[in-house]
Amino acid sequence: MARVKNPKAGAVVLFAGCTRDSFASRPVTHLSYSTYPPLALRSLLSIAKAVHYEYELVGIAITHRLGRVDIGDESVLIAVAAPHRKAGWRAGEECLERVKARVEIWKEEWFEDGGVWRSNRDGQAGVPVVEGGGSDAGGAE
């Protein structure tokens, strides 16, 4: 929050995306995120600049965890500071939607019987993952 606080801000909106304990009635053990950092950082910066401009923000910060994220832990944090609350709420939500749609971060959702690659958008299933991090889709790893 300290990174976005500004005397011109009438609102600071914080969002923390946390790992749920289930997906489609299946118990989740944890999530795991991976990325190519230079590409993801470029995308995050582009989103932050665009949302900052479009919503006339006075501050914005986005962070996304990588690696294992246990149940209840935060995977994404977004903070926006705006002169007025309405712009702050809208900017925070828009920022999250763009991060989930555009940033090159890949998610494995792990269950007791293995994992599934998913899009970073809610509910889009991908390729089942076998224990140890490889996929069972065949081909070279």
Summary of the structure (lengths in Angstrom):
residues: 141
radius of gyration: 16.8
end to end distance: 40.6
largest distance: 55.5
contacts: 407
relative contact order: 0.22
helix: 26%
strand: 40%
